[in-house]
């Protein structure tokens, strides 16, 4: 949740830091003090479009910074989407920053690292719902409406079943299409494949054969020269030179016996010379010109060359082409059987998918009715006697992994008006209270940790205001947080933290400041909202409202009621 918001040089705000707490945070102040600017600042921080006219006169840029901290359950939920955005949550903490320059350009940072405004908006959708004159409300998105209804209808198992059944069905459909295409392709080129197979099988090429034949062809083409050179080598390698060497070495040994190892070397030379002479003699006797054999070798080489030209630079490639042709031709024999098998599996998968969709539709239908009843029960107490809500299921022409229908939240704000999709209803106090009713009903299923309401009290007062305050208190429990801009004391008294915006002057410019009020300061602010901060009647009424709200809050949370410290007669 949002723990701190700092705003610098935004319109009439010079430099304000708002400390925020879990639970209900209420922001009050006189008309024109700049309360809504705080929400505007938060919207900027969460990726809303900005213009240069937001920059405070005399300043170079507007700066908004926000610090978020998350309880373990929210932290676990946020890890996957944040990882997809390439963002690490450092010990459950996140710091966002946005600058809007006077020329209209924007810059943004996440945990000190530069990012885009688009990423900031994606983060904002995960962290905060802004209800008012802003387009960052998660419940306006069709996917969020579907997810909310499914969670409320306890349809997680059915959702997974639909997704898995659809994936299985599409895999089989894809395999069937691929195999059908391959079969048709093989049929078109079957004659060519048979020719390739027969041509290579007739030739029966062997790995390394081309290299062996190349060596043999050279020997046959140069047989006479090779024989002559071998005989010359035999005649040259004789024992004459080595015999003379033996005599000289014997003379050396008589004088210096330490040269005995030289004798071993000379003996080896004698043996090597004899072996070389014998090999040369054998080679010369075996090699002979054979024009007929040379012609046969050249023809075989020519055949292999043509195959290599057609099917690859090497014999290995030629053999691979043979095997590939054989496999493709084999497909003609097996494809029909495989296609029948896949078609049977696909039909089974289609039936399973249809059953899974039916089960999910049943859960959604029941959940939609239950959700509609729950929200509509709340609307009269929130000042919307003629308001109606309905979660509508729209049948899809083609089913997919999301099921057989789209989900649309329809609303009717007053009697005589037609129901319209929630996303197409203009913002205002009534839609904010409708959103509040939805949030109260869906509280245990909503994963957005922070809610902001800017116009929730528009057009109401008195008892309805108190009911709205109670609803806001309800929706900000269980580790959640709400920030409410209000002019109604009946709402403000339910705050866990009360902040007051006041306008003054600094350096000749209008300036708004924010302070947390408690005790006497809070009584005075509630009295001001009732009509007169210094009137004894207003102060007594303020103390009574605070006491009643504190008792209701304590009864819901099970904690003792703290006393309201104030001086009613002052």
N, C-alpha and C positions, 0 to 999 in steps of 0.2 A: 504494500500500500504506500501511498504518498506520505512521506514523513516531513518533507520540507519543500517549500516553493519560494524561490527568490526571484523577484521581478525588478529590473532596472530600466529606467528611461522608457517606459511604455505610457504614452499619452500623458495623463496627469500623475502617474506614479513615478517618483524619482528613484527610490530604492526601498523596497519592502520585502521582508522575509516573513513567510507564514509558517509557523510550526503547526503541523497537523498530527492528529492522534487517531488511533483506531476508534471505531464507533462513529457517532454523528458529530460532524463539525459544522457549525452554523456561522454564516457571515452576514452581519447586519450593518446598517449605517443609513444616514439620511439620503434621500433621493439626490442623485448627482455626485455622491461621494466617491464613486468609482468601484462599487461592489462587483459589477459585471466585468470590469476590466481584469479582475483576478481570474475569472473563468476564461476570458479572451486570452490571457497569458498562458493559461494551462492548455488551451486549444492550440496555440502556437507551438508550445513545447511538444505536443502530440502530433505535429505534422500538418496542421491546417495551413492553407494558403495565407500568405502575408502580403501587405502592401507597405510602401514606404511611409504612409501617413500615420502609422502606429508609433513611429519614433518620436519621443518627447522633444519639443522645441529646444534647440540649442545643443542637443546630444547627437553623437555620430551614429549611434546604433542602439537598438533595444536588445537586452539580454534577458533570457528566461532560463532558469536552472531548476531542476527538480530531482530530489533524492527519493528513491523507492526502496523499501525493505519488505521482504516476503516471509510469511510463516512457512513452515516446512511443506504443508500440503500444497499451497499455491506455488512454492518454489519447484516442487516436483512436476507440477502441471506445466509450468512455463519452460522447463529445461528443453524439451524437444523443439517447440517453435523457435526459441531463442537460438538453439544450436543451428537450426536451418538458416537463420539469419546471420550466422557467424558471430554470435554474441555470447560471451561468457558472463554468468552471474557470479560476481565475486562475493562469496560468503553470503549469498542471499540479498545482495545490495546492488542497486543499479542507479547510475547518475546520468541524467540527460541534460543537454545544454543546446540552446538555439539562439542564434544572433540574427537580427534583421537590420541590415545596413540602411543608411538614409537613402541610398540610390535604389533600394528595393531588393537587393540580393540577400540571400539567406545562407547561413552555414549551420551545421549541426554536428554534435559530438555524442558518442555513447561511451561512458566510462573513460573519457579523455581521448578516445580515438575518433577521427573524423568519419562521418557517415552521410548518407543522403537524406533528404526530407522524406522520400518515399519509404525508406527503412524506418524513419521516425514515426511515420503514420502507421506502419505495420505494428510497431511496438506499442503505440498508443491504443490500437484496437484490442490488444491483449491486456492492457493495464487499467484503462479508464473508460467508462461510459459517460459521455457528456450529454445531458438532456436539457435542451433549450434551443438557442439559435446556432447550433453546431451540428455538423454531420458526422459525428464520431460515436454514434449509438450502435452498439453491436446488434441490437434487436431489429434494426432496419434491414439487415442483410438476410437474404433468403436462406443461406447456408446456416446462419446462426439461429434463425427461427426453426429450421428443421432439427438442428442439434438440440435446441432447448426442448422442443416437443418430445423428441425421442428420449431425452433424459428424464423428462417429467413422466412419460409413459412407461418408464422402466423397460425400454426396448433395446438395450445394449446387445443382448444375446441375438435378437432377431436382426438387428443391423449387421452384426458380424456374419450371421448366416447368409443374408442377402449378398453381402460383399463377396464372401468366399464362393457362393454358388454362381454368382455372375462371373467372377474371375475364371472359375472352372469352365463354364459354358463358353466364354469368349476364347479361352485357350483351345478348346476342341473345335470351335468354329474356325479359328485361325489355322489350325492343323489341317482341317478338312479343305479349306480354300487353297492352302499351300500345296497339298498333295494333288488336288484336282488340277491346279495350274501346272505342276510338274508332269503329271500324267499326260496332259494335252501337249505340253512341250516335247516330251519324249516321243509321242505319237507323230508329231510333225517332222521330227528328224530321225525317225527309227531307221530308215534306209541308210542314211549316212552313218549312224552308229554301227549298224551291222557291217557296213563296208570297212569302217575303222577297225572293228574287232577282227574281222576275217583277214584283213591285210596284215595286221600285226601278228596274229596267231600263225599265219602262213610263214612269215619271216622268222618267227621264233628267235628274236634277238635275246642276247644274254648280256648281263652287266659286265662291262670291261672288254667285251668282244671287239669293239671298234679300236681300242688301243692295241690289243694283241695283233689284230690284222694289220694295223699300220706298221708295226715293227716287222712283221713277216714280209709285207710288201716291199719294204726297203731292202731287206736281205735278199729277196729274190731278184729285185731290179739291179742290184750291185753284186751279184754272186761272184763273178770272175774277179773283180777287184778285191773283194773281201778274201777270196781264196789265196790270191797272190800275196797280199799283205800278211796273212797268217803264216804262210810258208817262209817269208822273209823274217818274220819275228822268230820262228823256230830256229832258223839258221843263225840268227844274230845272237840269240841267247845260248851260247855254248860254254864250255868249261875252260876255254883257253885263257881268258883274262883272269878267271878265278884261280886257275892252277898257278899262274905266275904270282898271284897274291898269296897263295899258300906257301910258296918258297920264301917270299920276303918275310912273312910272319914267322916262319920257322927260325930264320936268322935272328929276328928280334927276340924271340923267346929264349934262345940260347944265352943271350946277354941279360935279358930282363924277364925272368919267369913271372913277374907280377902281371904281365900282359896276357895271362891265360884266358881271361874272359873274351878277348878278341877272337880267340879260336872258335868259341861258341857262336859268335856272330857270323864268322866266315862259313862255318858248317851250315848255319841256317840259310845263308845266301846260296850255297851249293844246292840245298834241297829246294829252295824256291825257284831257282833258275831251271832246275830239272822239271819241276811241276808245271811251270809256265810253258816250257818247250813242248811238253806232252800235250797240254791243253791246246796250244796253237796247232799242233800236228793233227789232233782229233777234229778240231774245228774245220781245218782246211780239207780234211778228207770227207767231211759230211756236207759241206756247202757245195752246191752245184746249181747251175742255171736250170730253171724249169719253167719255160714260157707258159705251159698249160696251167700249172699251179698258180703262176702269177696272174693269169687271166681270170682264174676262178676267184682268187682273193680280191682282185679289183672289182669284180662284179658284185661280190658280197659287200664290199665296202660302199659301193655305189648304192646298193639297196638300203643299207643302213643309213647312209647320208640322206636319201630321200625321205625315209621315215623320220629322221631327226629334223629335217626341214619342215615337215608337216606338223609334227606332234611335240617338238621340244628340242632344246639344244643338246640333250644327253639321252643315252639309252634309258636311264631311269625315268625320264619324262615320257618317253615312248611307252614304257611298260605301265606308267601311271595312267596314260591316256587309254590304254587297252582296258585296264581295270575299271576306269570310270565309265567307259562305254558299256562294259559288261554289267555294271551296277544299274545304269539307267535302263538298259534293256530288260534287266530283271524286274524293274519297277512295273513294266507292262504286264508282267505275269502276276504281281502281288498287289498292285494298286487297287484293283476292284475289291479284293477281299478286305484290304486295309480300310478302304473308304466305307464299306458296309459296316465294319466294326466301329469306326469313328462316328458314323451317322447314328448308330445305336447308342453309343456313349453320349453323343450330343443330345439326343432326344431325352435320355435319362436326366442329363444335367439341366436341360430346359425345364423338365417337369419339377426337378428339385428347386430350381430358381423360382419358378412360378409359385410353388408351395411356400418358399421362404418369403417371397413378396407378399403373399396373402396373409401370412402370419404377422409380418411387419405392419401391413395395412390395418389389420384388426387391432393391433396394439396402438397404432397411431389414432385410429378412429375413436377408440375408448379414451385415450389420453387427451385428444382434442376436446371431447365433450366435457371431460373432467376439468380441464384447464379453463374452458370457457365458463363453466359454472363457478369456479373458484374466483376468477377475475371479476366476473359480473356481480358476485356477492359483495366485493369490495368497493365497486365504483360508486354506489350511492353515498357511502360514508365519506368518500373523497370528493363530494360535490358534483358527481356526474350521474344524477338520477336517470337521465335519458341516454346515457352511454351504454354501448354494448360492444362486447369483444367476441370474436369467433376465430378459432384456428381451423382453417379450411384446407381440405385435401383436394388437390387438383390432379385428376388422373392424367398420366403421361401417355402419349401415343407409343413411345418406345421406353421400355424399362431399362434401368441401368443399375450400377452398384449402389445408387441411393434409394432404390426401390421403385415402386410403381406409381408414385405420385410426388408432386411438388407440394410444399407447405407454404401457405400464405396466411399471415395474421391480418384479419380484417377488423376494422373498427368503425363504429358509428358514435360520434361524439355527442350528438343531441337527437332528441326526437324529431322526426321529419327529415333528417338527413339520411342519405343512402350510405351503406357500408362501403368502405374503401380500403385497399391494402394499406397497412401501417406505414410503409415506406413512402406512400403518396399523400399522406396527411400532413398539412402544414404544421410547423412547430408552434408551441404556445403552451399556456398553462394547462389546458385540458389534456393535450397529448402527453405532457410531462407527468400529469397525475395518472394517466392510463399506463404509462411506462412504469411509474412507481407501483401501481397495482400488479403489473406483470412481474416486476422485480420481487415484490413481497411473496407472490405465489411461487415464483421460480427460484427463490433465494438459495435453496439447498442444491440446486442444479446449475446455478450460474457461476462461472469460473472467473469472471472479471472482478478483481478485488476492490476497485474504487468506483463509486458512482457520484456524479455531480449533477445537481438539479438547479437550474437557473430561474425557471419560471413556474415552479410547481405550485406557487400560491396565487397565481394570477386569477382574479375574479372570484376569490373565496374569502372567507373570514369566519370569525367566531368558532362555533362548534366544529364545522367542517375543517377549519384550520387545525384544531386540536387533533382531529382524526388523522389528518395528513401528517402531523407531527408524530403521532404514535406509529403510523406506517413507516415513516422515515427511521424512527428508532428501531422498529422491527427489522428493517432491511439492512441496517448497519451493524447487526450483531454477528456472532459466530466468526470473528476474525475478519469481518468486512469493514468497509469504511465508506462514509457518505459525506460529501461537502455540499451544503445547501445555501443558496443565496435567497434570503427571504426578508419581507417587510412585516410579517405576521408574528406577533409575540407568542401566539398559541403554538407556533412551530418552534420558535427560537428557544423556548423553555425546555425542550427535550434534548438540547445539545449536550454532548459529553464535553465539548470544548466550544466556547463562544468567542468569536473574533469580531471586532468592530472596526469598520472602515470610517475614517474621518478625513475631511478635506480641509487643508489650510493653505498657507502661502510660504514659499521659500524662494528667495532671490527674485521676487516679483512674479513668480509663476505659481499657478495653482498646483498643489501637491496633495496626494492621498497617502495616508499612513494607516497601518493596521496594528491593532494591539489585542492581546488576549485579555478578556475581562472575567473576573471571578468575584464572588461575594458581593460587596456593596456596589462595585462597578457594574456587575451584571444586573443587579436589581435596578440600577439607575437606567441602564440601556433598555431593559424590558419596559420600565415605566415610560421612557421616552417614546417607545414604539406604541404604547397604549394611549399616549396623548400628551403627557407632560412629565418630564423627568423629575421635576421638583414638587409635583402635586402629591399630597399625602394619599389621596384616594388611589391615584395611579400606582403609587409605590406599594400600598397594601395589596392592590390587585396583582401587582407583579410578584410579590412574595407568595401570594396564594397560588398563582399559576406555577411558579417554580416548585413549590412544595408538592402540588398535585402531580406535576410531571415527574418529580424525583420519586414519589411514592409508586407511581405506575412503572417507572423504569426499574425500581428496586424489586417490585413484585414479580416482574418478568425475569429478572436476572437472579433473584434469590438473595440479594445483598441488602444489608441494613440501609435505611434511608438516611443520608447525611443531612444535618440541619442546614437551613438557609440562613446564612449570617448576614444580617442587614439591619438598618436602623429605620424602621417604617415611619417614625414621626419626624425624621430630620428634614 
